[in-house]
Amino acid sequence: MTTENVRDLRWTLESVVRSVGRTGEEVVILDKDGQTELAVIISMADYERWKIQTDPPAP
């Protein structure tokens, strides 16, 4: 897992997203203080696995 500071993200977003897509390693986005986790960028493969696990069964 990698972390990025939200302050620097506007300069690095493209490279962060490409890295997640290439490696599958998630990135945690931290607040300006570097202590508070705000968001996570995950690969589409991880998203699809999560979506399958959390979707309710069809009636």
Backbone as CSV, one residue per row, in Angstrom:
resi,resn,N_x,N_y,N_z,CA_x,CA_y,CA_z,C_x,C_y,C_z
1,MET,0.849,-1.172,0.000,0.000,0.000,0.000,0.892,1.232,0.000
2,THR,0.508,2.202,-0.770,1.222,3.466,-0.870,0.346,4.561,-0.279
3,THR,0.972,5.624,0.209,0.208,6.778,0.681,0.613,8.006,-0.115
4,GLU,-0.327,8.902,-0.316,-0.097,10.174,-0.992,-0.758,11.266,-0.172
5,ASN,-0.134,12.433,-0.117,-0.704,13.574,0.584,-1.626,14.315,-0.375
6,VAL,-2.814,14.699,0.084,-3.784,15.380,-0.763,-3.201,16.685,-1.322
7,ARG,-2.320,17.321,-0.597,-1.706,18.568,-1.041,-0.934,18.366,-2.347
8,ASP,-0.281,17.216,-2.481,0.538,16.946,-3.664,-0.214,16.198,-4.754
9,LEU,-1.421,15.755,-4.469,-2.116,14.860,-5.380,-2.425,15.492,-6.730
10,ARG,-2.733,16.763,-6.761,-3.072,17.363,-8.056,-1.912,17.294,-9.030
11,TRP,-0.700,17.216,-8.544,0.469,17.124,-9.415,0.795,15.673,-9.774
12,THR,0.290,14.734,-8.991,0.698,13.345,-9.174,-0.442,12.387,-9.488
13,LEU,-1.662,12.879,-9.624,-2.815,11.993,-9.775,-2.670,11.038,-10.957
14,GLU,-2.268,11.532,-12.093,-2.142,10.659,-13.264,-1.151,9.531,-13.013
15,SER,-0.006,9.845,-12.455,0.988,8.795,-12.212,0.519,7.827,-11.131
16,VAL,-0.204,8.324,-10.129,-0.729,7.453,-9.074,-1.739,6.474,-9.663
17,VAL,-2.665,6.962,-10.462,-3.690,6.107,-11.061,-3.055,5.084,-11.994
18,ARG,-2.100,5.506,-12.796,-1.416,4.560,-13.693,-0.678,3.491,-12.891
19,SER,-0.064,3.875,-11.803,0.651,2.920,-10.959,-0.308,1.894,-10.355
20,VAL,-1.462,2.353,-9.885,-2.465,1.435,-9.331,-2.930,0.463,-10.416
21,GLY,-3.193,0.974,-11.608,-3.622,0.112,-12.704,-2.565,-0.899,-13.103
22,ARG,-1.319,-0.493,-13.068,-0.209,-1.365,-13.475,0.130,-2.402,-12.410
23,THR,0.172,-1.986,-11.149,0.640,-2.875,-10.078,-0.484,-3.540,-9.296
24,GLY,-1.672,-2.926,-9.300,-2.768,-3.443,-8.489,-2.649,-3.062,-7.024
25,GLU,-1.616,-2.308,-6.678,-1.408,-1.894,-5.285,-2.231,-0.644,-4.995
26,GLU,-3.055,-0.707,-3.940,-3.901,0.429,-3.609,-3.075,1.593,-3.064
27,VAL,-3.664,2.796,-3.170,-3.026,4.008,-2.655,-4.000,4.686,-1.698
28,VAL,-3.534,5.015,-0.513,-4.335,5.730,0.476,-4.022,7.217,0.346
29,ILE,-5.068,8.031,0.276,-4.915,9.480,0.178,-5.053,10.059,1.582
30,LEU,-4.030,10.802,2.005,-4.009,11.405,3.338,-4.341,12.889,3.266
31,ASP,-4.897,13.421,4.352,-5.170,14.845,4.474,-3.852,15.613,4.499
32,LYS,-3.943,16.937,4.449,-2.745,17.780,4.448,-1.857,17.542,5.655
33,ASP,-2.468,17.137,6.784,-1.668,16.890,7.985,-0.876,15.588,7.893
34,GLY,-1.201,14.765,6.889,-0.487,13.511,6.702,-0.881,12.429,7.682
35,GLN,-1.919,12.668,8.477,-2.340,11.719,9.505,-3.722,11.119,9.237
36,THR,-4.593,11.881,8.593,-5.976,11.463,8.405,-6.168,10.842,7.028
37,GLU,-6.664,9.601,6.996,-6.939,8.929,5.731,-8.258,9.444,5.167
38,LEU,-8.229,9.894,3.912,-9.416,10.459,3.278,-10.069,9.522,2.276
39,ALA,-9.264,8.816,1.508,-9.792,7.990,0.420,-8.769,6.937,0.035
40,VAL,-9.227,5.995,-0.788,-8.348,4.956,-1.307,-8.587,4.847,-2.805
41,ILE,-7.528,4.720,-3.566,-7.625,4.428,-4.993,-7.259,2.959,-5.152
42,ILE,-8.201,2.181,-5.739,-7.966,0.752,-5.934,-8.076,0.417,-7.417
43,SER,-7.553,-0.724,-7.786,-7.624,-1.167,-9.178,-9.053,-1.581,-9.521
44,MET,-9.360,-1.612,-10.806,-10.678,-2.068,-11.239,-10.895,-3.529,-10.863
45,ALA,-9.858,-4.345,-10.914,-9.983,-5.757,-10.528,-10.387,-5.869,-9.060
46,ASP,-9.746,-5.084,-8.194,-10.115,-5.094,-6.775,-11.539,-4.582,-6.586
47,TYR,-11.909,-3.555,-7.336,-13.266,-3.014,-7.256,-14.294,-4.069,-7.657
48,GLU,-14.043,-4.772,-8.752,-14.977,-5.806,-9.206,-15.119,-6.909,-8.162
49,ARG,-14.012,-7.326,-7.548,-14.085,-8.341,-6.491,-14.900,-7.828,-5.308
50,TRP,-14.671,-6.592,-4.921,-15.414,-5.989,-3.814,-16.903,-5.905,-4.157
51,LYS,-17.199,-5.480,-5.369,-18.584,-5.322,-5.805,-19.320,-6.665,-5.770
52,ILE,-18.688,-7.713,-6.247,-19.301,-9.044,-6.239,-19.578,-9.489,-4.807
53,GLN,-18.648,-9.219,-3.909,-18.803,-9.640,-2.514,-19.881,-8.858,-1.776
54,THR,-20.123,-7.621,-2.188,-21.065,-6.774,-1.448,-22.435,-6.662,-2.093
55,ASP,-22.577,-7.097,-3.352,-23.886,-7.044,-4.002,-24.831,-8.045,-3.346
56,PRO,-26.044,-7.609,-3.025,-27.007,-8.563,-2.464,-27.443,-9.556,-3.541
57,PRO,-27.804,-10.762,-3.149,-28.275,-11.744,-4.129,-29.573,-11.279,-4.785
58,ALA,-29.770,-11.664,-6.025,-30.998,-11.307,-6.738,-32.185,-12.030,-6.108
59,PRO,-33.343,-11.362,-6.054,-34.538,-11.994,-5.442,-35.073,-13.138,-6.273
